[in-house]
Amino acid sequence: FVFNTWQQYENGTQRTRNGLLSEKLSMDEIPVEEHLQEVCQRAIDEEMMCLVGSTFKIGPSEPPPLYEQHKRCSPSVIDQKLVDHTVEIEVSKSFPGLPTVYHLYTVDIICSGMPHFDFNSLEFREADSTGHRRLKYIHAWVWLEWIEIRRYLFEGSKLVERMTKDSFPSADALGAWLGRFVDLSMWGQLKYRSVKDLYNEVQHQETDLELWSRHDGVPLLTRVVHLLQMKVTTKNQLQDGRFLFQTWHQSPDGRARD
């Protein structure tokens, strides 16, 4: 997936973004499922209006670029899928004392016309009275695996909920809660452990579950495990800088593994 690492303003100021492509919805676009393709294409057209190389930046010898209609090269959205919808209630940062309900949607979109390598894009403001469109942002995009993106998204995230021992009355209750965030279809099959296994871990206080929230709508559900690694040695071996290292172990059925 593409991930927006930084933005640069028209005056050359740069800020870290570390977020996904996002777009604000209007009330007449709800339910979003009926307008999904239109909204996704609008977001692409705005932030990826013109694609440029990954080294492109404003600097002393590189003034803000001018808008040129013929150079527009936005990628095209060819498929989109709504994968998550969460609701959060917070006191508004803009209107003190006014609680605000945020509906946060996560969508997977597939595009054509997008580079296979890291790139930057240009976003321009709406035309002024003279028809001139000034640069709004340069966006930097990199290709990352989803697990890497989730690590980045912890920056600026907020812990919403921590589930510990006795948070769920049963494994079924845990499964119903997990199903809001995780596809459970393969749990308990083949080599994968079951919801009951996870429930037992939580009840035995071997693990906690944490739900994190981020402004761009990506819910981050994590299993938290604390593991102590011990460097074992003796006084004599320590003088040589040597420690005990386990190379393999064997189970009662005779199987050995590294």
C-alpha positions in Angstrom: 0.0 0.0 0.0 1.1 3.6 -0.5 1.9 5.6 2.7 2.3 9.4 3.0 5.5 10.0 5.0 5.7 13.8 4.7 4.2 17.0 3.2 5.8 20.2 2.1 4.0 23.6 2.0 4.4 26.2 -0.7 6.8 28.2 1.5 9.1 25.2 1.8 8.2 24.2 5.3 8.0 20.4 5.7 6.1 18.3 8.3 6.0 14.6 9.0 2.6 13.1 8.1 2.9 9.3 8.5 -0.6 8.6 7.4 -2.9 7.1 4.8 -4.7 8.9 2.0 -7.8 10.5 3.6 -10.8 12.5 2.5 -13.6 14.3 4.4 -17.1 13.2 3.5 -20.1 15.5 3.1 -23.5 14.5 4.7 -25.0 13.9 1.3 -22.4 11.2 0.7 -23.9 9.0 3.5 -24.3 6.1 3.2 -20.8 6.0 2.0 -21.2 2.6 0.2 -23.4 4.4 -2.4 -20.7 6.9 -3.2 -17.5 5.0 -2.5 -15.9 5.0 -6.0 -16.7 8.8 -6.4 -15.2 9.7 -3.0 -12.0 7.5 -3.5 -11.4 9.0 -6.9 -11.8 12.5 -5.6 -9.2 11.9 -2.9 -6.8 10.5 -5.5 -7.5 13.5 -7.8 -6.8 16.0 -5.0 -3.7 14.7 -3.4 -2.2 12.9 -6.4 -3.1 15.6 -9.0 0.4 15.5 -10.6 3.0 12.7 -10.0 6.7 13.6 -9.8 9.9 11.9 -8.7 10.6 11.0 -5.1 13.4 13.5 -4.8 11.3 16.5 -5.9 11.2 19.2 -3.2 10.9 23.0 -3.0 14.3 24.6 -2.2 16.5 27.6 -2.8 16.9 26.6 -6.4 13.5 24.9 -6.8 10.6 27.4 -6.5 7.0 26.1 -6.1 5.8 24.6 -9.4 3.0 26.2 -11.4 -0.2 24.4 -12.1 -0.4 23.1 -15.7 -3.6 21.4 -16.7 -2.0 19.3 -19.4 0.4 17.8 -16.9 -2.4 16.3 -14.7 -1.8 12.6 -14.4 -3.9 11.3 -11.5 -4.1 7.5 -11.1 -7.5 5.9 -11.7 -9.5 4.0 -9.1 -10.5 0.6 -10.6 -11.8 -1.1 -7.5 -12.6 -0.2 -3.9 -13.8 -2.1 -0.9 -15.0 -0.8 2.5 -13.2 -2.9 5.1 -14.0 -1.2 8.4 -16.3 1.4 10.0 -15.7 2.6 13.6 -17.4 5.3 15.6 -15.7 7.5 18.2 -17.1 10.3 20.4 -14.7 13.1 21.5 -15.0 16.7 22.7 -14.4 18.9 19.6 -11.0 20.5 19.4 -12.5 23.3 17.3 -15.8 23.9 19.2 -15.1 23.7 23.0 -17.7 21.8 25.0 -19.4 20.3 21.9 -19.1 16.4 21.8 -18.5 15.2 18.3 -19.3 11.8 16.8 -16.6 10.7 14.3 -17.5 8.0 11.8 -14.2 6.6 10.6 -14.2 4.4 7.4 -11.3 2.4 6.1 -11.3 1.5 2.4 -8.9 -0.7 0.3 -8.6 0.8 -3.2 -6.9 -0.6 -6.3 -5.6 2.0 -8.8 -4.1 2.0 -12.3 -1.5 4.5 -13.5 0.4 4.5 -10.3 4.2 4.1 -10.2 5.7 0.8 -8.9 8.4 2.8 -7.0 8.3 5.5 -4.4 7.1 8.9 -5.7 5.9 12.4 -4.7 2.7 14.2 -5.8 1.6 17.8 -6.2 -1.7 19.1 -4.7 -2.9 22.5 -5.9 -5.4 24.9 -4.3 -8.7 25.9 -6.1 -8.3 28.7 -8.6 -8.3 32.3 -7.3 -10.1 35.2 -8.9 -7.5 35.4 -11.7 -7.7 31.7 -12.4 -4.3 31.0 -10.8 -3.9 27.8 -8.8 -1.2 27.9 -6.1 0.6 24.9 -4.8 -0.9 23.5 -1.6 1.3 20.5 -0.8 4.0 18.2 -2.1 3.1 14.7 -0.7 5.8 12.0 -0.4 4.5 8.5 -1.0 6.3 5.2 -0.3 5.3 1.6 -0.8 5.1 -0.4 2.5 3.6 -3.7 3.6 0.5 -3.3 5.8 2.3 -4.5 8.9 5.0 -1.8 8.5 2.2 0.9 8.0 0.5 -0.2 11.2 3.7 0.4 13.2 4.0 3.9 11.8 0.4 4.6 12.6 1.1 4.1 16.3 2.7 7.6 16.2 -0.1 10.0 17.2 -2.4 7.2 18.1 -4.5 7.1 21.3 -5.3 4.1 23.5 -9.1 3.7 23.5 -9.6 0.4 25.2 -7.5 -2.2 27.1 -9.0 -5.7 27.5 -7.6 -7.8 30.4 -8.6 -10.7 32.6 -12.4 -10.9 33.1 -13.1 -8.3 30.4 -15.1 -10.9 28.5 -17.5 -13.4 30.1 -16.7 -16.1 27.6 -14.7 -17.0 24.5 -17.8 -16.3 22.4 -18.0 -12.8 23.7 -14.3 -12.2 22.9 -14.9 -13.6 19.4 -17.9 -11.2 18.8 -15.7 -8.3 19.9 -12.7 -9.4 17.8 -14.9 -9.8 14.7 -15.3 -6.1 14.6 -11.6 -5.7 13.7 -10.2 -9.0 12.5 -11.2 -11.6 10.0 -11.5 -14.8 12.1 -12.3 -17.2 9.3 -8.9 -19.0 9.6 -8.7 -19.0 13.4 -8.6 -22.5 14.8 -7.8 -24.1 11.5 -4.7 -25.7 10.2 -1.7 -24.4 12.2 -3.7 -21.4 13.6 -4.8 -21.0 17.1 -8.5 -20.4 18.1 -10.4 -17.6 19.8 -10.6 -20.0 22.8 -6.8 -20.1 22.9 -6.6 -16.3 23.0 -9.4 -16.1 25.6 -7.3 -18.5 27.8 -4.2 -16.4 27.3 -6.1 -13.3 28.5 -7.7 -15.1 31.4 -4.3 -16.5 32.5 -2.9 -12.9 32.2 -0.4 -14.0 29.6 -1.5 -11.3 27.2 -3.7 -8.2 27.0 -5.6 -6.7 24.0 -5.3 -3.0 23.2 -7.4 -1.0 20.8 -5.8 2.2 19.5 -7.5 4.9 17.6 -6.1 7.3 15.0 -7.5 10.4 13.3 -7.4 8.8 9.8 -9.8 6.0 10.8 -7.5 3.1 11.0 -8.3 1.0 14.2 -5.2 -0.7 15.6 -6.0 -3.8 17.5 -3.0 -5.4 19.1 -2.1 -8.4 21.3 0.3 -7.3 23.9 2.9 -9.8 25.2 5.7 -9.1 27.6 8.7 -11.4 27.1 11.9 -11.5 29.1 15.0 -12.6 27.2 17.9 -13.7 29.4 21.6 -13.8 28.4 22.9 -16.7 30.4 26.6 -17.1 31.1 29.2 -17.9 33.9 31.9 -15.7 35.3 34.5 -17.5 33.3 32.6 -17.4 30.0 31.7 -13.8 30.6 35.4 -12.9 30.5 35.5 -14.2 26.9 32.2 -12.4 26.1 30.3 -15.7 25.6 26.7 -16.5 26.4 24.5 -19.6 26.2 22.6 -19.8 22.9 19.8 -22.4 22.2 20.2 -23.8 18.7 17.2 -26.2 18.6 14.8 -28.2 20.7 13.0 -31.5 20.3 9.4 -32.3 21.3 8.2 -35.7 22.8 7.1 -36.9 19.4 10.6 -36.7 18.1 10.2 -33.6 16.0 13.1 -31.1 16.2 13.0 -27.5 15.2 15.4 -24.5 15.1 
